[in-house]
Amino acid sequence: MASADGIVGPKQMGGNEPQLSMAPCAAATSSTRPRSATKSLPRFDPGVMETYLDDMRDMRARVNELFRQHPELLPNVEEGLSKEEHRDLVRRALKVILQAGYSPLEMLARDPRKYFYLGECLSMVDLSLMVKSGVQYSLWGGSVLNLGSEAHRRRYFDDIAQFRLPGCFAMTELKHGSNVAALQTEAVLDVLSDEWVVHTPEEGAIKWWIGNAAEDGRAATVFARLKVPDPNGGSKLVDHGVHAFVVPLRDPNGNLLRGVEIRDCGYKVGLNGVDNGAIRFTHVRIPRVNLLDRFASVDKSGRYSSPLTSQARRFAATLGELTGGRVGLTAGSVGVLKGAVTIAVRYAALRQQFGPPDCPEVAILDYQSTQLRLMPLLATCYGLHFARGLLVDKYVDMKRTREPKLVEEVHALSAGLKAYTTGYTQSALSTCREACGGHGYAAVNRLGALRSDHDIFQTFEGDNTVLLQQVSAMLLKEYRQQFSGAPLTASYHYLRSALLGALPNNPLVTHDTEPRHLRDPAFLAKALEYRTARMLFTLSLRLRKHGPKLGSFHAWNKCLDHVLSLARAYVESVIYKTFLRAVAGCVDPECRRSLKAMSDLFALRLIEGDMMFRNDEYIAPAKAKAISRLVVALCSELRGQALNLVDAFAIPDHILRAPIGLGGNGGAGPQPDIYREYLAAAGFEV
């Protein structure tokens, strides 16, 4: 049978089973060094890699030190906190951050890079704290800043910044989440009183899962259908679609205001430190000036005006200003991934299991199966770190320039990277838990709590399935614009142009099995580009085929799996190209070698796992086998530097808080006694 670590040892397999192929016992001088007879990457200084990865590490060190000084603010998963206790802990932690001189809203307004960086720092402290901060500053504060006027900013900024005015982002309803355009809550202008009347017309329109609502929220940005009297004197109201309004919820003493009903959403799978609530409005009156009017305004007579000519453009502009939430979730998810991979790699490097006959046990990270589990996660974690940096930089440029093309690019990139990163991290959390065997199941080692808390990242700020469709829709739009009115042969040329020297049936490419070629960035980048171009081309053909007969909606639905695969392929290509730039920019040769190996592994693993390359005869069978062998070899090489690579994330033990993931020194000397700490966590005297 398998052990608690999921490893089947030679003595358990039966006498006739093959033994593990390991180097002689004499070569195994350290449990943290690989025992297989493969070449290793040159050692590097984790501090040098950390410096290259993180140009704001001083800020992270200060934040980490803040929680070293306040250990009482770090949630202990074994204490079984009630949701009320956890919420109080998060509230106190947020106030300590403010008292320490950090102003998330100031960062968001003036230096978004610092804002997103702070979110990543908080992700391994407590995801509830990160999300609570995001609700207050990115969603509530950000909506006021980005959708309102200068008057709104002057009125609300300081109170939101100092948490004197806790607020909510009331978009999602019981029956509508991602389909924001179909929200039912309404805001009807009463011309005589110069007020909006905000109302929940039916139970399905109750605002649901609203962060900060159950306990703290005193006001909310409420997304509602803006309705005004018909200027032509008709009896029906004119519906101008969904707009944002500031609606007070509670008085300074915490009492609900007239017409506002709030219920606690109760316990959730995770993030119970966030006070999610449900809100029903019954003819709540607010001043006309509480409309956040950057993209549309209504005067005292009820006349509606907007600089944007269509309801669709106004709606798109409104949602476009909210992309910061997706950027923040991407950063936080990367932070969680770093923590989980750190725990799993450190544990796997120290946990002893079986070994050659009459020899000491070996670390489970020396098993090929564990390397194939964890090394691709580590490589992808680095790739997503660099991609997150690209997204943040583009977001900052977009806010500075307001250039329309960049706005569109950031919208698509934030949608794609948020969906891909959060989906990948959630899967990786399960892989890390399994790689740590039974000890990964212990609550004290945090992998279970991280998995539960992070799960919802795949849903809020846009369900991942919906966001990936937005990416493919953008690609199809650009594709059709490029070939509008052109014959089909022109789009065939587009596909061919994406291949250049890597065309299918080119024997020099299709059959080349040399590692020099397989690790050539030109080959890897072109292969991933080919995959994206091929999928885009065939999706366009399928939609063109099914559209006339089924209609656009049903044609899209018939091709939906293709749509999602295209989006993922595009995002993976972007990640790899960003990874390559990071490799080229690293001046330290030892660090660069490890980065290059991880970028190769990232791309080769994708190519290995996609049957399209073989079906298209892009890769011959012998080449496919060579790629699989090379993936195994790269995982083995990276195993030798795995501890240094996770040490470069520089997550201190008091933030990681997982006994099996205690920090070491890259295998260069004595390692921490994880079992001693683990026993102490369980209550044994040691």
Buried (B, 14 or more C-beta within 10 A) or exposed (E): EEBEBBBBBBEEEEEEEEEBEBBEBEEBEBBBBBBBEBEEBEBBBBEBBBBBBBEEBEBBBEBBEBBEEBEEBBBBBEEEBEBBBBBBBBBBBBEBBBEEEBBBBBBBBEEBBBBBBBBBBBBBBBBBBBBBBBBBBBBBBBBBBBBBBEEBBEBBBEBBBEBEBBBBBBBBBBBBBBEBEEBBBBBBBBBEEBBBBBBBEEEEBBBBBBBBBBBBBBBBBBBBBBBBBEEEEEEEBBEBBBBBBBBBBBEEEEEEBEBBEBEBBEEBEBBBBBBBBBBBBEEBBBEBBBBBBBBBBBEEEBEBEBEBEEBEEBBBBBBBBBBBBBBBBBBBBBBBBBBBBBBBBBBBBBBEBBBBEEBEBBBBBBBBEBBBBBBBBBBBBBBBBBBBBBBBEBBBBBBEEEEEEBBBBBBBBBBBBBBBBBBBBBEBBBBBBBBBBEBBEBBBBBBBBBBBBBBBBBBBBBBBBBBBBBBBBBBBEEBBEEBEEEEEEEBEEBBEEBBEEBBBEBEEBBEBBEBEBBBBBEBBBBBBBBBBBBBBBBBBEBBEEBBEEBEEEEBBEBBEEBBBBBBBBBBBBBBBBBBBEBBEEBEBEBBBBBBBBBBBBBBBBBBBEBEBBBEBEBBBEEBBEBBEEBBBBBBBBBBBBBBBBBBBBBBBBEBBBBBBBBBBBBBEEEBBBBBEBBBEBEEEEE
